[in-house]
Amino acid sequence: MDEKNIKRGAIAAVAITATLLAGTALSSYLVKDKLTKLQSNPDKDSQLVLTSLSHNAGFLNSSGIAFLKVQNKCYPDMNAEVKVEYVFHHLPLPWAPLRADIKIYPAGEMAGMLDSVAGGKFMLSGNSSLTPLGAYKLKLDIPSVASRNAGEVLDIPVNTLNVTYSNPAVRMEWHLPTMEYRGHSSAVTVKDANLDFNVSDYHKGLGSLSFNINQIASNDMLMDGFSVVSRMEESGKTLNYVTSASASKVQAAGKNFKDMAVEFKLNGIDAESYYFLSGLMQKTCGVQQLTMAESQQATDAVNKILVKGGTFNLSKLSVDSAEGKFDANFEVALSEHAPSEKQISLAKHLSAKGNAELSGNLLPANQQQMLLSLGVSVLKDKKLMSNFNFSNGKLTLNGNPPNQEYSTKIQESLVLLDVAVNKLISSKLGFGTDPLANQTLEEAIPDQATTEFEAAPEAEAAPAAEAAPAEVAPEAVAAEAAMGQ
């Protein structure tokens, strides 16, 4: 190696050393400055307050003790306090410019309760780091619980919590390997539980949450493959939300079920109004502390959500067993109101449709018979099939118009719901006057009250009602015989 290369290597080494030392000194200064500012000038909107600090600054390492209060502004009695012992490591590394070892102890009234549950001093221990891209990572070990008291046993091993924060994104991952509880004539065991909370913007609530348990067992139930998943996404100026729950196998009440699933979807929510209402709920403790101006803004936001419309789907409801199988789906849609319409009209803009299929003996024969006799279901290939459609104020069941009484009651219910919704909007959530307070059903929506609700005179309706059982009975008997074959 020639002299020039040696000089270059020496210069590079000096530069790297100087950079590391400068980074170490800067890190130590920034940590002290940040902690001091948090104590002297706390964030008014934060629920986490630094109440006491004892910090020992150092070049390579800094240590100290901090007391933090987790305060709930809406429910002061739910405040909690913790003691944090920390050691910061200031020597920057390529994968973590700043690292810290942390021990967290409960303080105040909470300490005694948790210490007794843990069978000793309750402590969360772990480490945190700042990544080169500015994200914060935290890993905590939650101590084991081994409680035995008056015939009750609770065993929970050490479980882990991982948190990653990069404003506005947050991700929390929690894993519980097992849990066992045995008490007076009762027992519950849990195997392999996992929680994953992953949001891209915690201010808006956008992201996903999933909770999975491999197995839950109790005295009278065994469930395998339990899962709950929810997700909220923004699409243009609207929000879409979906949540689902499922279990691969369930044993309960002497029966075995498999592939149980339910899924809900809510699409087309006006995003701007939702964000405003969500923020207002937090700011006013669930609208308990609204001003008159905020009340008006809230009712305007609710009105806008209803005017813009959207869809609600029970997109999946299913269960399978040796006794039979059931599948169903359901959708309710609210179309957008025209700008000229001055009041919300669910009766005019609401539509719905759905399908269901039942095979085997999941329902007792007498209940299946009742569905057939009412016209709710029809028998096809030894299966009970049901479908309905409601639009433009008209309802069909299995392709046929239902009894006039059903149609009338549905319309009346929707009109009454319109009255209630418009009363809420006009009353500004409790402020101001209520112009609809004394309206009758006919006055609320005159067009529908005079056209949709014209039913047959009682004298003509009565014979039809009396004749109905005689017309349905032969079909019901035939259907029951077919199901029994």
C-alpha positions as a Python dict, from the first residue, in 0.01 Angstrom:
ca = {
    (1, 'M'): (0, 0, 0),
    (2, 'D'): (153, 331, -107),
    (3, 'E'): (174, 641, 110),
    (4, 'K'): (-118, 812, -67),
    (5, 'N'): (-358, 525, 12),
    (6, 'I'): (-239, 516, 373),
    (7, 'K'): (-317, 885, 410),
    (8, 'R'): (-659, 836, 253),
    (9, 'G'): (-735, 550, 492),
    (10, 'A'): (-623, 754, 790),
    (11, 'I'): (-834, 1051, 684),
    (12, 'A'): (-1138, 825, 637),
    (13, 'A'): (-1086, 668, 979),
    (14, 'V'): (-1056, 1009, 1143),
    (15, 'A'): (-1371, 1126, 961),
    (16, 'I'): (-1569, 821, 1070),
    (17, 'T'): (-1449, 855, 1430),
    (18, 'A'): (-1530, 1226, 1434),
    (19, 'T'): (-1875, 1157, 1291),
    (20, 'L'): (-1948, 890, 1552),
    (21, 'L'): (-1827, 1112, 1836),
    (22, 'A'): (-2024, 1408, 1705),
    (23, 'G'): (-2331, 1187, 1666),
    (24, 'T'): (-2287, 1055, 2020),
    (25, 'A'): (-2258, 1405, 2166),
    (26, 'L'): (-2553, 1529, 1961),
    (27, 'S'): (-2766, 1231, 2063),
    (28, 'S'): (-2693, 1292, 2432),
    (29, 'Y'): (-2783, 1660, 2400),
    (30, 'L'): (-3104, 1595, 2204),
    (31, 'V'): (-3228, 1335, 2454),
    (32, 'K'): (-3175, 1569, 2748),
    (33, 'D'): (-3329, 1864, 2565),
    (34, 'K'): (-3634, 1664, 2455),
    (35, 'L'): (-3704, 1521, 2802),
    (36, 'T'): (-3663, 1863, 2965),
    (37, 'K'): (-3909, 2023, 2720),
    (38, 'L'): (-4161, 1742, 2771),
    (39, 'Q'): (-4156, 1808, 3144),
    (40, 'S'): (-4165, 2188, 3133),
    (41, 'N'): (-4402, 2226, 2836),
    (42, 'P'): (-4630, 1919, 2805),
    (43, 'D'): (-4846, 1866, 2499),
    (44, 'K'): (-5197, 1979, 2597),
    (45, 'D'): (-5362, 1733, 2358),
    (46, 'S'): (-5157, 1433, 2470),
    (47, 'Q'): (-5290, 1179, 2719),
    (48, 'L'): (-4933, 1108, 2832),
    (49, 'V'): (-4779, 1362, 3073),
    (50, 'L'): (-4426, 1360, 3216),
    (51, 'T'): (-4481, 1455, 3580),
    (52, 'S'): (-4131, 1396, 3726),
    (53, 'L'): (-3784, 1352, 3579),
    (54, 'S'): (-3439, 1269, 3716),
    (55, 'H'): (-3194, 1258, 3423),
    (56, 'N'): (-2820, 1186, 3433),
    (57, 'A'): (-2662, 1298, 3105),
    (58, 'G'): (-2356, 1115, 2975),
    (59, 'F'): (-2141, 1095, 2663),
    (60, 'L'): (-2189, 731, 2563),
    (61, 'N'): (-2484, 657, 2791),
    (62, 'S'): (-2752, 855, 2973),
    (63, 'S'): (-2980, 719, 3241),
    (64, 'G'): (-3265, 836, 3454),
    (65, 'I'): (-3606, 781, 3611),
    (66, 'A'): (-3928, 936, 3481),
    (67, 'F'): (-4282, 926, 3616),
    (68, 'L'): (-4551, 936, 3349),
    (69, 'K'): (-4923, 987, 3397),
    (70, 'V'): (-5167, 838, 3149),
    (71, 'Q'): (-5463, 1070, 3185),
    (72, 'N'): (-5813, 1028, 3049),
    (73, 'K'): (-5962, 1373, 3011),
    (74, 'C'): (-6317, 1241, 2982),
    (75, 'Y'): (-6292, 1000, 3276),
    (76, 'P'): (-6042, 1134, 3534),
    (77, 'D'): (-6096, 835, 3761),
    (78, 'M'): (-5933, 614, 3497),
    (79, 'N'): (-5593, 789, 3515),
    (80, 'A'): (-5286, 571, 3568),
    (81, 'E'): (-4924, 642, 3659),
    (82, 'V'): (-4606, 451, 3572),
    (83, 'K'): (-4241, 472, 3670),
    (84, 'V'): (-3987, 433, 3388),
    (85, 'E'): (-3620, 351, 3441),
    (86, 'Y'): (-3415, 401, 3124),
    (87, 'V'): (-3062, 385, 2986),
    (88, 'F'): (-2997, 556, 2652),
    (89, 'H'): (-2704, 437, 2436),
    (90, 'H'): (-2581, 732, 2230),
    (91, 'L'): (-2316, 567, 2009),
    (92, 'P'): (-2489, 566, 1666),
    (93, 'L'): (-2510, 240, 1473),
    (94, 'P'): (-2608, 204, 1105),
    (95, 'W'): (-2939, 33, 1194),
    (96, 'A'): (-3020, 244, 1502),
    (97, 'P'): (-2876, 592, 1572),
    (98, 'L'): (-3027, 581, 1922),
    (99, 'R'): (-3114, 286, 2148),
    (100, 'A'): (-3249, 248, 2498),
    (101, 'D'): (-3311, -19, 2760),
    (102, 'I'): (-3636, 32, 2949),
    (103, 'K'): (-3803, -95, 3266),
    (104, 'I'): (-4162, 12, 3339),
    (105, 'Y'): (-4326, -24, 3684),
    (106, 'P'): (-4684, 63, 3777),
    (107, 'A'): (-4716, 342, 4031),
    (108, 'G'): (-4992, 460, 4261),
    (109, 'E'): (-5299, 248, 4329),
    (110, 'M'): (-5238, 29, 4024),
    (111, 'A'): (-4904, -98, 4157),
    (112, 'G'): (-5041, -303, 4445),
    (113, 'M'): (-5305, -471, 4231),
    (114, 'L'): (-5062, -572, 3954),
    (115, 'D'): (-4794, -682, 4200),
    (116, 'S'): (-5040, -920, 4365),
    (117, 'V'): (-5145, -1065, 4029),
    (118, 'A'): (-4786, -1114, 3917),
    (119, 'G'): (-4685, -1272, 4248),
    (120, 'G'): (-4405, -1019, 4294),
    (121, 'K'): (-4290, -687, 4156),
    (122, 'F'): (-4474, -626, 3828),
    (123, 'M'): (-4236, -494, 3563),
    (124, 'L'): (-4236, -451, 3187),
    (125, 'S'): (-3886, -475, 3042),
    (126, 'G'): (-3756, -426, 2692),
    (127, 'N'): (-3574, -200, 2455),
    (128, 'S'): (-3646, 75, 2206),
    (129, 'S'): (-3462, 227, 1915),
    (130, 'L'): (-3474, 508, 1661),
    (131, 'T'): (-3430, 384, 1304),
    (132, 'P'): (-3232, 576, 1038),
    (133, 'L'): (-3563, 668, 869),
    (134, 'G'): (-3697, 825, 1188),
    (135, 'A'): (-3930, 549, 1308),
    (136, 'Y'): (-3945, 448, 1673),
    (137, 'K'): (-3946, 82, 1770),
    (138, 'L'): (-4037, -61, 2109),
    (139, 'K'): (-4025, -422, 2226),
    (140, 'L'): (-4162, -513, 2568),
    (141, 'D'): (-4182, -839, 2759),
    (142, 'I'): (-4497, -857, 2970),
    (143, 'P'): (-4429, -1061, 3285),
    (144, 'S'): (-4591, -1393, 3360),
    (145, 'V'): (-4888, -1425, 3593),
    (146, 'A'): (-4925, -1720, 3830),
    (147, 'S'): (-5214, -1649, 4064),
    (148, 'R'): (-5367, -1902, 4301),
    (149, 'N'): (-5637, -1769, 4529),
    (150, 'A'): (-5933, -1939, 4701),
    (151, 'G'): (-5956, -2225, 4457),
    (152, 'E'): (-5897, -2011, 4149),
    (153, 'V'): (-5590, -2054, 3928),
    (154, 'L'): (-5469, -1813, 3658),
    (155, 'D'): (-5152, -1889, 3459),
    (156, 'I'): (-5019, -1659, 3185),
    (157, 'P'): (-4659, -1698, 3063),
    (158, 'V'): (-4434, -1413, 2950),
    (159, 'N'): (-4582, -1254, 2638),
    (160, 'T'): (-4445, -993, 2402),
    (161, 'L'): (-4557, -657, 2262),
    (162, 'N'): (-4389, -486, 1966),
    (163, 'V'): (-4472, -129, 1866),
    (164, 'T'): (-4349, 67, 1563),
    (165, 'Y'): (-4436, 436, 1530),
    (166, 'S'): (-4364, 658, 1232),
    (167, 'N'): (-4608, 949, 1235),
    (168, 'P'): (-4885, 901, 1136),
    (169, 'A'): (-4842, 523, 1103),
    (170, 'V'): (-4857, 289, 1404),
    (171, 'R'): (-4822, -87, 1426),
    (172, 'M'): (-4872, -297, 1741),
    (173, 'E'): (-4808, -672, 1748),
    (174, 'W'): (-4890, -879, 2056),
    (175, 'H'): (-4842, -1251, 2106),
    (176, 'L'): (-4974, -1467, 2391),
    (177, 'P'): (-4860, -1831, 2370),
    (178, 'T'): (-5106, -1973, 2626),
    (179, 'M'): (-5346, -1877, 2904),
    (180, 'E'): (-5518, -2099, 3158),
    (181, 'Y'): (-5791, -2018, 3410),
    (182, 'R'): (-5955, -2268, 3644),
    (183, 'G'): (-6209, -2162, 3902),
    (184, 'H'): (-6517, -2287, 4080),
    (185, 'S'): (-6670, -2541, 3839),
    (186, 'S'): (-6526, -2354, 3541),
    (187, 'A'): (-6220, -2366, 3319),
    (188, 'V'): (-6093, -2172, 3017),
    (189, 'T'): (-5775, -2229, 2817),
    (190, 'V'): (-5639, -2024, 2527),
    (191, 'K'): (-5365, -2128, 2286),
    (192, 'D'): (-5163, -1905, 2057),
    (193, 'A'): (-5336, -1565, 2055),
    (194, 'N'): (-5208, -1290, 1822),
    (195, 'L'): (-5310, -927, 1780),
    (196, 'D'): (-5189, -713, 1488),
    (197, 'F'): (-5298, -346, 1485),
    (198, 'N'): (-5160, -182, 1173),
    (199, 'V'): (-5278, 168, 1075),
    (200, 'S'): (-5132, 391, 808),
    (201, 'D'): (-5284, 702, 967),
    (202, 'Y'): (-5394, 683, 1330),
    (203, 'H'): (-5547, 1033, 1311),
    (204, 'K'): (-5800, 907, 1056),
    (205, 'G'): (-5817, 546, 1174),
    (206, 'L'): (-5715, 410, 835),
    (207, 'G'): (-5564, 62, 841),
    (208, 'S'): (-5639, -284, 970),
    (209, 'L'): (-5677, -487, 1288),
    (210, 'S'): (-5663, -864, 1316),
    (211, 'F'): (-5705, -1088, 1619),
    (212, 'N'): (-5649, -1462, 1594),
    (213, 'I'): (-5666, -1747, 1846),
    (214, 'N'): (-5563, -2098, 1754),
    (215, 'Q'): (-5790, -2259, 2014),
    (216, 'I'): (-6031, -2161, 2294),
    (217, 'A'): (-6166, -2429, 2525),
    (218, 'S'): (-6407, -2406, 2817),
    (219, 'N'): (-6636, -2638, 3013),
    (220, 'D'): (-6899, -2650, 2743),
    (221, 'M'): (-6730, -2522, 2425),
    (222, 'L'): (-6430, -2591, 2200),
    (223, 'M'): (-6340, -2349, 1921),
    (224, 'D'): (-6055, -2381, 1671),
    (225, 'G'): (-5925, -2120, 1429),
    (226, 'F'): (-6104, -1815, 1565),
    (227, 'S'): (-6031, -1493, 1375),
    (228, 'V'): (-6158, -1133, 1367),
    (229, 'V'): (-6033, -896, 1096),
    (230, 'S'): (-6136, -538, 1022),
    (231, 'R'): (-6009, -279, 778),
    (232, 'M'): (-6088, 83, 684),
    (233, 'E'): (-5969, 234, 358),
    (234, 'E'): (-6011, 570, 188),
    (235, 'S'): (-6119, 573, -176),
    (236, 'G'): (-6141, 919, -329),
    (237, 'K'): (-6375, 1118, -104),
    (238, 'T'): (-6540, 814, 55),
    (239, 'L'): (-6450, 549, 313),
    (240, 'N'): (-6498, 174, 295),
    (241, 'Y'): (-6504, -43, 604),
    (242, 'V'): (-6514, -423, 634),
    (243, 'T'): (-6503, -653, 934),
    (244, 'S'): (-6528, -1030, 946),
    (245, 'A'): (-6528, -1306, 1206),
    (246, 'S'): (-6479, -1677, 1150),
    (247, 'A'): (-6408, -2008, 1320),
    (248, 'S'): (-6294, -2324, 1146),
    (249, 'K'): (-6456, -2557, 1403),
    (250, 'V'): (-6691, -2516, 1699),
    (251, 'Q'): (-6824, -2782, 1936),
    (252, 'A'): (-7105, -2663, 2163),
    (253, 'A'): (-7442, -2780, 2297),
    (254, 'G'): (-7378, -3132, 2175),
    (255, 'K'): (-7336, -3019, 1813),
    (256, 'N'): (-7038, -2983, 1579),
    (257, 'F'): (-7010, -2686, 1344),
    (258, 'K'): (-6744, -2589, 1091),
    (259, 'D'): (-6660, -2301, 860),
    (260, 'M'): (-6862, -2046, 1058),
    (261, 'A'): (-6825, -1699, 908),
    (262, 'V'): (-6984, -1355, 911),
    (263, 'E'): (-6872, -1045, 721),
    (264, 'F'): (-7001, -686, 729),
    (265, 'K'): (-6920, -413, 478),
    (266, 'L'): (-6997, -42, 486),
    (267, 'N'): (-6909, 140, 165),
    (268, 'G'): (-6938, 494, 38),
    (269, 'I'): (-6925, 688, 367),
    (270, 'D'): (-6855, 1057, 312),
    (271, 'A'): (-6494, 1085, 431),
    (272, 'E'): (-6488, 1453, 525),
    (273, 'S'): (-6798, 1423, 744),
    (274, 'Y'): (-6674, 1103, 909),
    (275, 'Y'): (-6337, 1257, 998),
    (276, 'F'): (-6506, 1563, 1143),
    (277, 'L'): (-6746, 1358, 1357),
    (278, 'S'): (-6467, 1127, 1472),
    (279, 'G'): (-6251, 1419, 1584),
    (280, 'L'): (-6547, 1588, 1750),
    (281, 'M'): (-6630, 1271, 1946),
    (282, 'Q'): (-6279, 1268, 2092),
    (283, 'K'): (-6269, 1642, 2157),
    (284, 'T'): (-6607, 1655, 2333),
    (285, 'C'): (-6593, 1319, 2517),
    (286, 'G'): (-6852, 1154, 2297),
    (287, 'V'): (-7055, 1473, 2228),
    (288, 'Q'): (-7110, 1526, 2601),
    (289, 'Q'): (-6947, 1870, 2590),
    (290, 'L'): (-7076, 2022, 2267),
    (291, 'T'): (-7115, 2392, 2207),
    (292, 'M'): (-7414, 2515, 2006),
    (293, 'A'): (-7188, 2583, 1707),
    (294, 'E'): (-7037, 2233, 1724),
    (295, 'S'): (-7385, 2085, 1753),
    (296, 'Q'): (-7486, 2254, 1429),
    (297, 'Q'): (-7167, 2133, 1259),
    (298, 'A'): (-7230, 1780, 1382),
    (299, 'T'): (-7587, 1768, 1252),
    (300, 'D'): (-7468, 1911, 920),
    (301, 'A'): (-7211, 1630, 898),
    (302, 'V'): (-7471, 1362, 979),
    (303, 'N'): (-7702, 1514, 720),
    (304, 'K'): (-7428, 1509, 457),
    (305, 'I'): (-7349, 1141, 525),
    (306, 'L'): (-7716, 1050, 477),
    (307, 'V'): (-7757, 1270, 169),
    (308, 'K'): (-7449, 1120, 1),
    (309, 'G'): (-7577, 767, 71),
    (310, 'G'): (-7384, 441, 77),
    (311, 'T'): (-7431, 67, 117),
    (312, 'F'): (-7436, -174, 409),
    (313, 'N'): (-7368, -539, 334),
    (314, 'L'): (-7396, -850, 542),
    (315, 'S'): (-7192, -1002, 263),
    (316, 'K'): (-7148, -1342, 424),
    (317, 'L'): (-7329, -1541, 691),
    (318, 'S'): (-7262, -1913, 680),
    (319, 'V'): (-7229, -2226, 891),
    (320, 'D'): (-7186, -2593, 805),
    (321, 'S'): (-7252, -2905, 1012),
    (322, 'A'): (-7355, -3268, 990),
    (323, 'E'): (-7717, -3154, 1037),
    (324, 'G'): (-7713, -2913, 744),
    (325, 'K'): (-7577, -2594, 596),
    (326, 'F'): (-7682, -2228, 592),
    (327, 'D'): (-7564, -1945, 363),
    (328, 'A'): (-7701, -1592, 339),
    (329, 'N'): (-7616, -1240, 222),
    (330, 'F'): (-7793, -908, 263),
    (331, 'E'): (-7750, -554, 128),
    (332, 'V'): (-7909, -220, 215),
    (333, 'A'): (-7835, 78, -10),
    (334, 'L'): (-7917, 446, 34),
    (335, 'S'): (-7900, 639, -293),
    (336, 'E'): (-7781, 999, -305),
    (337, 'H'): (-8044, 1266, -251),
    (338, 'A'): (-8097, 1536, -513),
    (339, 'P'): (-7985, 1889, -418),
    (340, 'S'): (-8347, 2007, -439),
    (341, 'E'): (-8464, 1765, -169),
    (342, 'K'): (-8488, 1951, 161),
    (343, 'Q'): (-8546, 1652, 388),
    (344, 'I'): (-8396, 1307, 427),
    (345, 'S'): (-8624, 1041, 279),
    (346, 'L'): (-8524, 685, 358),
    (347, 'A'): (-8864, 569, 237),
    (348, 'K'): (-8781, 705, -108),
    (349, 'H'): (-8408, 638, -138),
    (350, 'L'): (-8366, 314, 58),
    (351, 'S'): (-8340, -20, -120),
    (352, 'A'): (-8251, -368, -1),
    (353, 'K'): (-8202, -720, -128),
    (354, 'G'): (-8092, -1053, 9),
    (355, 'N'): (-8071, -1430, -38),
    (356, 'A'): (-8062, -1728, 197),
    (357, 'E'): (-8029, -2103, 152),
    (358, 'L'): (-8089, -2368, 418),
    (359, 'S'): (-8036, -2741, 378),
    (360, 'G'): (-8073, -3031, 620),
    (361, 'N'): (-8211, -2997, 970),
    (362, 'L'): (-8030, -2696, 1117),
    (363, 'L'): (-8378, -2563, 1190),
    (364, 'P'): (-8644, -2787, 1346),
    (365, 'A'): (-8913, -2910, 1106),
    (366, 'N'): (-9186, -2697, 1265),
    (367, 'Q'): (-8982, -2377, 1216),
    (368, 'Q'): (-8910, -2469, 855),
    (369, 'Q'): (-9282, -2533, 810),
    (370, 'M'): (-9362, -2189, 947),
    (371, 'L'): (-9122, -2020, 699),
    (372, 'L'): (-9291, -2201, 414),
    (373, 'S'): (-9643, -2122, 528),
    (374, 'L'): (-9560, -1752, 566),
    (375, 'G'): (-9414, -1741, 217),
    (376, 'V'): (-9075, -1634, 346),
    (377, 'S'): (-8913, -1944, 192),
    (378, 'V'): (-8983, -2186, -90),
    (379, 'L'): (-8876, -2548, -122),
    (380, 'K'): (-8638, -2636, -405),
    (381, 'D'): (-8422, -2949, -433),
    (382, 'K'): (-8496, -3025, -65),
    (383, 'K'): (-8355, -2685, 34),
    (384, 'L'): (-8532, -2385, 178),
    (385, 'M'): (-8459, -2091, -53),
    (386, 'S'): (-8540, -1730, 30),
    (387, 'N'): (-8481, -1405, -153),
    (388, 'F'): (-8629, -1059, -125),
    (389, 'N'): (-8601, -727, -300),
    (390, 'F'): (-8716, -386, -185),
    (391, 'S'): (-8690, -85, -415),
    (392, 'N'): (-8904, 212, -513),
    (393, 'G'): (-9118, 143, -209),
    (394, 'K'): (-9217, -206, -325),
    (395, 'L'): (-9124, -541, -171),
    (396, 'T'): (-9110, -883, -333),
    (397, 'L'): (-9052, -1216, -155),
    (398, 'N'): (-8923, -1497, -373),
    (399, 'G'): (-9034, -1301, -680),
    (400, 'N'): (-9389, -1240, -555),
    (401, 'P'): (-9550, -940, -384),
    (402, 'P'): (-9616, -1013, -16),
    (403, 'N'): (-9934, -965, 179),
    (404, 'Q'): (-10055, -602, 157),
    (405, 'E'): (-10027, -576, 534),
    (406, 'Y'): (-9650, -642, 523),
    (407, 'S'): (-9593, -377, 255),
    (408, 'T'): (-9795, -122, 446),
    (409, 'K'): (-9612, -185, 772),
    (410, 'I'): (-9272, -154, 603),
    (411, 'Q'): (-9368, 177, 446),
    (412, 'E'): (-9508, 309, 772),
    (413, 'S'): (-9189, 209, 956),
    (414, 'L'): (-8970, 388, 700),
    (415, 'V'): (-9178, 705, 713),
    (416, 'L'): (-9165, 707, 1092),
    (417, 'L'): (-8788, 659, 1069),
    (418, 'D'): (-8773, 956, 830),
    (419, 'V'): (-8961, 1166, 1085),
    (420, 'A'): (-8716, 1066, 1359),
    (421, 'V'): (-8408, 1136, 1143),
    (422, 'N'): (-8534, 1474, 1026),
    (423, 'K'): (-8630, 1565, 1382),
    (424, 'L'): (-8275, 1487, 1494),
    (425, 'I'): (-8126, 1702, 1220),
    (426, 'S'): (-8366, 1992, 1274),
    (427, 'S'): (-8315, 1986, 1652),
    (428, 'K'): (-7937, 2027, 1616),
    (429, 'L'): (-7863, 1754, 1866),
    (430, 'G'): (-8069, 1921, 2139),
    (431, 'F'): (-8025, 2288, 2050),
    (432, 'G'): (-8291, 2509, 1893),
    (433, 'T'): (-8652, 2435, 1805),
    (434, 'D'): (-8799, 2118, 1662),
    (435, 'P'): (-9032, 2201, 1371),
    (436, 'L'): (-9133, 1837, 1323),
    (437, 'A'): (-9223, 1769, 1685),
    (438, 'N'): (-9599, 1793, 1630),
    (439, 'Q'): (-9622, 1647, 1280),
    (440, 'T'): (-9844, 1347, 1217),
    (441, 'L'): (-9742, 1057, 994),
    (442, 'E'): (-9946, 1195, 704),
    (443, 'E'): (-9797, 1544, 748),
    (444, 'A'): (-9440, 1415, 758),
    (445, 'I'): (-9429, 1290, 397),
    (446, 'P'): (-9767, 1368, 238),
    (447, 'D'): (-9707, 1196, -97),
    (448, 'Q'): (-9634, 857, 54),
    (449, 'A'): (-9897, 898, 325),
    (450, 'T'): (-10170, 942, 65),
    (451, 'T'): (-10053, 706, -211),
    (452, 'E'): (-9843, 424, -73),
    (453, 'F'): (-10060, 359, 228),
    (454, 'E'): (-10391, 306, 54),
    (455, 'A'): (-10494, -37, 174),
    (456, 'A'): (-10807, -239, 104),
    (457, 'P'): (-11108, -159, 327),
    (458, 'E'): (-11133, -369, 638),
    (459, 'A'): (-11450, -534, 515),
    (460, 'E'): (-11266, -661, 204),
    (461, 'A'): (-10939, -744, 380),
    (462, 'A'): (-11095, -969, 644),
    (463, 'P'): (-11214, -1251, 409),
    (464, 'A'): (-10873, -1256, 240),
    (465, 'A'): (-10703, -1301, 576),
    (466, 'E'): (-10940, -1583, 666),
    (467, 'A'): (-10883, -1759, 334),
    (468, 'A'): (-10505, -1746, 354),
    (469, 'P'): (-10448, -2051, 575),
    (470, 'A'): (-10666, -2272, 350),
    (471, 'E'): (-10462, -2170, 45),
    (472, 'V'): (-10123, -2227, 209),
    (473, 'A'): (-10192, -2547, 395),
    (474, 'P'): (-10170, -2794, 98),
    (475, 'E'): (-9835, -2651, -10),
    (476, 'A'): (-9701, -2670, 343),
    (477, 'V'): (-9803, -3035, 380),
    (478, 'A'): (-9641, -3123, 47),
    (479, 'A'): (-9323, -2937, 140),
    (480, 'E'): (-9296, -3114, 474),
    (481, 'A'): (-9341, -3450, 304),
    (482, 'A'): (-9074, -3366, 47),
    (483, 'M'): (-8823, -3268, 317),
    (484, 'G'): (-8884, -3593, 496),
    (485, 'Q'): (-8804, -3809, 193),
}
